[in-house]
């Protein structure tokens, strides 16, 4: 009998802990000036979410505790505490170290700041999710027969969520929802607003041939006093229904005509000219589509480690998941060192500023094909993929085997290059975390 697919929310996974994101905390959202202040991760189990931080308020360059400096060490500690994490107590916890060296979690409930609700309220449990990205904050799924993209808020310091919702409200009030992927409701959890849902992004990113349509759409927005400050080719889509804009948190509404014209010259017309000149010269350039169907979901099983006196994990072939997660951590560690946030010796955190954002991206060029194939092959060599106890994605694919995974990785690579090369997040798209992600499905 084939085991169930291991994706959050699927039948038979209530006991499985999924890691939805991990990394550093920063003292600022500004990538060019921020510094590391700690580590964090987002976990999911049985329909409940929790964000865990290294102890609040510490400065890792002065703190002796390694979990504040090295996310891989922090995650290793969390992995040993999986049985003790209470997902029902609160949505946030802090890992606190006592003087005797022991550690425990201190729980605290946090809620997202939000304004007045102006759209329908949708309980999170009403949405069937099938895709997770960016720490589980961006998700894809189905609600009421509609394909939706969902933004779930986790950090109360961020203002992206209320600004994005306000942008949708402004566009709706102006009668311009046909230029957006319409917001269908506020997402709630236990009666509290935790995010919002929009009709799913579809279509293709704009190209030079869409120039006239984009100019017309921007002119319509400006006629309503709206300035759209995100004139970038990866925020504007061409669909069967016309031009659609994303990243509505960038919207500003003006009632002064003179100020509106001055702002439009900078934010609209100069940037549109620059964008289309680049598109004209590059054709279909290499860009990121967050919900590209070929782009894998980011969740990964964080397996419970075996230890004396504790019942063994009921994960099928748990050793496979342990090795996959170890490969994921090794890959992530290399990425953080490359980004400059993690010192190679793991005893100090780099204090250098002007480092790339944690959403730092790398472009896959034509000359990188062999390198990424080598990464895929090297990771596959380190993983036990010769067992038939776990099938790949769905039973129709047959037993999970190394040749099948190699074929799938190389097929995805060829597909992305033939269709349009993708930007990828900090790690290579075929690095250990991606291969481990395949194991969990």
VENMO-V874723 format. One record per residue. N is the residue number from 1. PHI is phi in degrees with one decimal (999 if undefined). PSI is psi as a letter, one per 40 degrees, with the letter a starting at -180 (none if undefined). D_LAST is the distance of its C-alpha to the last C-alpha in whole Angstrom. Layout:
[[N/PHI/PSI/D_LAST] [N/PHI/PSI/D_LAST]]
This chain:
[[1/999/h/16] [2/-77.7/i/12] [3/-71.6/i/10] [4/-68.9/i/9] [5/-64.7/h/5] [6/-94.3/g/5] [7/-129.9/i/6] [8/-52.7/h/10] [9/87.1/e/12] [10/-78.1/i/11] [11/-55.6/i/13] [12/83.3/e/13] [13/-114.6/e/11] [14/-61.6/d/15] [15/-91.7/e/16] [16/-90.5/h/13] [17/-97.3/h/14] [18/-109.1/h/12] [19/-92.7/h/14] [20/-98.5/e/14] [21/-179.7/i/17] [22/-159.5/i/20] [23/155.9/a/23] [24/-95.5/i/27] [25/-95.3/i/29] [26/-128.4/i/32] [27/-87.0/e/35] [28/-160.4/i/35] [29/-83.4/e/33] [30/-86.1/h/35] [31/-63.6/d/33] [32/-86.3/e/37] [33/-130.5/e/38] [34/-76.9/i/36] [35/-130.4/i/35] [36/-71.8/h/33] [37/-123.2/e/34] [38/165.5/a/31] [39/-128.8/i/27] [40/-161.0/i/24] [41/-154.0/i/21] [42/-119.6/h/19] [43/-120.2/i/17] [44/-135.9/h/16] [45/-156.1/h/16] [46/56.3/f/17] [47/83.6/e/18] [48/-119.9/i/20] [49/-119.8/i/20] [50/-149.1/h/22] [51/-104.7/h/23] [52/-114.4/h/24] [53/-116.2/i/27] [54/-66.0/i/29] [55/-45.9/h/33] [56/-67.8/i/34] [57/86.4/e/37] [58/-82.9/i/37] [59/-108.5/h/38] [60/-60.5/d/36] [61/-71.5/e/38] [62/-112.0/e/41] [63/-92.3/h/38] [64/-84.2/e/38] [65/-75.9/h/35] [66/-66.2/d/32] [67/-66.0/e/29] [68/-81.1/e/31] [69/-107.0/d/31] [70/-129.1/h/28] [71/-59.1/d/24] [72/-67.8/d/23] [73/-67.4/d/26] [74/-57.9/d/25] [75/-67.5/d/21] [76/-61.9/d/22] [77/-64.2/d/25] [78/-60.5/d/22] [79/-62.5/d/20] [80/-75.8/e/23] [81/-106.8/e/24] [82/-56.1/d/21] [83/-65.5/d/23] [84/-97.2/e/25] [85/-75.4/h/24] [86/-98.7/g/25] [87/-70.6/d/23] [88/-88.2/e/26] [89/-77.5/d/29] [90/-164.7/i/28] [91/-94.5/e/26] [92/-141.2/i/27] [93/-146.1/i/28] [94/-120.8/h/30] [95/-84.9/h/30] [96/-111.2/h/33] [97/-103.4/h/35] [98/-87.3/i/38] [99/-62.3/d/41] [100/-81.7/e/40] [101/93.9/e/37] [102/-74.5/i/35] [103/-133.1/i/32] [104/-146.9/i/31] [105/-101.0/h/30] [106/-108.7/h/32] [107/-95.5/i/31] [108/-155.9/h/32] [109/-84.0/h/31] [110/-123.7/i/31] [111/-129.5/i/31] [112/-76.9/i/31] [113/-71.7/h/34] [114/-153.5/i/35] [115/-89.8/a/38] [116/-67.9/h/39] [117/-71.9/h/37] [118/-124.6/e/38] [119/-122.9/i/35] [120/-56.7/i/33] [121/-93.2/h/31] [122/-120.5/h/28] [123/-66.9/h/26] [124/-54.6/d/23] [125/-72.0/e/22] [126/-79.8/e/23] [127/-99.4/h/20] [128/-94.8/h/17] [129/-87.3/i/14] [130/-138.3/e/11] [131/-150.2/h/12] [132/-134.7/h/13] [133/-144.3/i/15] [134/53.8/g/18] [135/67.0/e/18] [136/80.0/e/17] [137/-74.3/d/20] [138/-104.7/h/19] [139/-135.0/i/17] [140/-119.4/i/16] [141/-177.5/a/17] [142/-125.2/h/19] [143/-142.7/h/23] [144/53.7/f/25] [145/79.3/e/24] [146/-112.3/h/24] [147/-75.5/h/21] [148/-128.3/i/22] [149/-107.2/h/21] [150/-123.0/h/21] [151/-107.8/h/23] [152/-108.2/h/23] [153/-87.6/h/25] [154/-125.5/d/25] [155/-111.7/h/28] [156/-68.6/e/32] [157/-76.2/d/33] [158/-80.1/i/32] [159/-113.5/e/34] [160/-61.8/d/31] [161/-58.6/d/30] [162/-62.8/d/34] [163/-67.9/d/35] [164/-64.9/d/32] [165/-63.0/d/33] [166/-63.8/d/37] [167/-60.6/d/36] [168/-64.4/d/35] [169/-63.2/d/38] [170/-61.6/d/40] [171/-65.6/d/39] [172/-66.6/d/39] [173/-62.8/d/42] [174/-83.6/e/43] [175/72.5/f/42] [176/-118.5/f/40] [177/-63.4/d/36] [178/-69.1/e/36] [179/-95.1/e/36] [180/-127.0/i/33] [181/-88.3/g/29] [182/-53.8/h/31] [183/-73.3/h/30] [184/-101.6/e/30] [185/170.9/i/30] [186/-87.8/h/30] [187/-89.4/h/27] [188/-120.5/i/28] [189/-139.4/h/26] [190/54.6/f/29] [191/85.1/e/32] [192/-104.9/i/31] [193/-72.2/h/30] [194/-124.5/e/27] [195/171.7/a/26] [196/-147.3/i/27] [197/-122.0/h/25] [198/-128.5/i/26] [199/-57.9/i/26] [200/-62.8/i/23] [201/-62.6/h/24] [202/-144.5/a/25] [203/85.5/a/27] [204/-132.5/i/27] [205/-67.5/i/29] [206/-64.0/i/33] [207/-127.4/i/35] [208/-60.4/d/38] [209/-65.7/e/39] [210/-92.3/e/38] [211/-53.8/d/41] [212/-62.6/d/43] [213/-66.0/d/41] [214/-66.8/d/39] [215/-59.8/d/43] [216/-63.7/d/44] [217/-65.2/d/41] [218/-64.6/d/42] [219/-61.9/d/46] [220/-63.2/d/45] [221/-64.6/d/43] [222/-64.1/d/46] [223/-63.3/d/48] [224/-96.2/e/47] [225/83.7/e/47] [226/-101.2/h/44] [227/-109.3/h/43] [228/-104.6/h/39] [229/-97.4/f/39] [230/-123.3/f/35] [231/-77.4/g/37] [232/-132.1/i/34] [233/-66.5/e/32] [234/-94.5/e/29] [235/-112.8/e/30] [236/-125.0/h/32] [237/-119.4/i/30] [238/-105.6/h/32] [239/-124.2/i/31] [240/-62.2/d/33] [241/-92.9/e/34] [242/112.7/a/36] [243/-81.5/h/35] [244/-128.6/i/33] [245/-112.0/i/33] [246/-113.0/a/30] [247/56.1/f/30] [248/-75.6/e/33] [249/-64.9/e/34] [250/-84.3/e/36] [251/-77.2/h/39] [252/-128.2/h/42] [253/-107.2/h/45] [254/-116.4/i/48] [255/-114.0/e/52] [256/-99.3/h/54] [257/-62.5/d/54] [258/-65.1/d/56] [259/-64.3/d/53] [260/-59.6/d/50] [261/-65.3/d/52] [262/-64.9/d/52] [263/-65.1/d/48] [264/-64.7/d/47] [265/-59.7/d/49] [266/-80.1/d/47] [267/-80.5/d/43] [268/-99.8/c/44] [269/-71.7/d/46] [270/-66.4/d/46] [271/-73.1/d/42] [272/-63.1/d/42] [273/-61.2/d/44] [274/-63.7/d/42] [275/-61.2/d/39] [276/-74.7/d/40] [277/-64.6/d/42] [278/-67.0/d/39] [279/-65.9/d/37] [280/-65.3/d/40] [281/-79.3/d/40] [282/-107.8/e/37] [283/67.7/b/36] [284/-86.0/g/32] [285/-81.3/i/31] [286/-83.5/h/28] [287/-141.8/i/27] [288/-95.7/h/24] [289/-114.4/h/22] [290/-58.7/d/20] [291/-107.0/f/18] [292/-56.0/h/18] [293/-56.2/d/16] [294/-80.6/e/15] [295/-87.4/h/14] [296/-73.0/i/11] [297/-69.6/i/10] [298/-101.3/e/11] [299/-68.1/i/10] [300/-146.1/i/9] [301/-68.8/h/9] [302/-103.1/h/13] [303/-78.5/i/14] [304/-74.3/h/17] [305/-80.2/i/20] [306/-71.0/i/22] [307/-157.5/i/26] [308/-61.5/i/29] [309/80.2/e/30] [310/-126.3/h/26] [311/-60.3/i/24] [312/-65.6/i/21] [313/-64.4/i/18] [314/-94.3/e/16] [315/-67.3/h/13] [316/-67.1/h/12] [317/51.6/f/13] [318/-60.7/d/14] [319/-60.5/d/15] [320/-64.0/d/12] [321/-70.7/d/11] [322/-63.5/d/15] [323/-68.1/d/15] [324/-64.2/d/12] [325/-68.4/d/13] [326/-63.1/d/17] [327/-63.8/d/16] [328/-60.7/d/15] [329/-63.1/d/18] [330/-62.6/d/20] [331/-66.7/d/19] [332/-62.3/d/20] [333/-60.4/d/23] [334/-62.3/d/24] [335/-65.7/d/24] [336/-63.9/d/26] [337/-65.6/d/28] [338/-63.3/d/29] [339/-72.3/d/29] [340/96.0/e/32] [341/-82.1/d/31] [342/-116.5/h/30] [343/-70.5/i/33] [344/-57.7/d/32] [345/-86.5/e/34] [346/62.5/e/32] [347/-100.4/e/35] [348/-139.6/i/36] [349/-101.6/h/34] [350/-59.3/h/35] [351/-96.3/e/38] [352/-66.3/h/38] [353/-96.4/a/38] [354/56.5/f/37] [355/-97.3/i/34] [356/-65.1/i/31] [357/-66.4/i/29] [358/-69.9/e/26] [359/-99.3/f/25] [360/-54.7/h/26] [361/-123.0/i/25] [362/-125.9/i/26] [363/-94.0/h/27] [364/-84.9/h/25] [365/-94.1/i/28] [366/-59.2/d/29] [367/-76.0/e/30] [368/-94.5/e/27] [369/-55.7/d/25] [370/-63.1/d/26] [371/-63.4/d/25] [372/-72.6/d/22] [373/-65.7/d/21] [374/-64.3/d/23] [375/-60.5/d/20] [376/-60.0/d/17] [377/-64.3/d/19] [378/-66.4/d/20] [379/-68.1/d/17] [380/-61.1/d/16] [381/-62.0/d/19] [382/-89.6/e/18] [383/-109.8/i/15] [384/-80.6/g/15] [385/-112.0/f/13] [386/-101.9/e/16] [387/-86.4/i/15] [388/-99.4/e/14] [389/-78.7/e/13] [390/-127.5/h/9] [391/-95.2/i/8] [392/-88.8/h/6] [393/65.0/c/5] [394/-147.8/i/8] [395/-54.6/d/11] [396/-63.5/e/13] [397/-81.9/e/12] [398/78.8/a/13] [399/-57.6/i/13] [400/-73.1/h/10] [401/-137.7/i/13] [402/-60.2/d/15] [403/-58.4/d/17] [404/-65.2/d/14] [405/-65.2/d/12] [406/-59.7/d/15] [407/-61.9/d/16] [408/-65.5/d/13] [409/-61.4/d/14] [410/-68.9/d/18] [411/-65.3/d/17] [412/-63.1/d/16] [413/-62.8/d/19] [414/-64.5/d/21] [415/-64.0/d/20] [416/-66.9/d/21] [417/-74.6/d/24] [418/-74.6/d/25] [419/-78.9/c/24] [420/-172.1/h/25] [421/-56.4/i/24] [422/-101.4/i/22] [423/-72.3/i/23] [424/-129.8/i/20] [425/-66.9/a/20] [426/-49.5/d/22] [427/-87.1/i/20] [428/-58.2/i/19] [429/-62.9/d/16] [430/-110.4/f/16] [431/-78.1/a/16] [432/-60.4/d/15] [433/-65.6/d/13] [434/-71.4/d/11] [435/-64.2/d/10] [436/-62.2/d/9] [437/-61.6/d/7] [438/-63.1/d/5] [439/-60.1/d/5] [440/-76.8/e/4] [441/-103.9/none/0]]
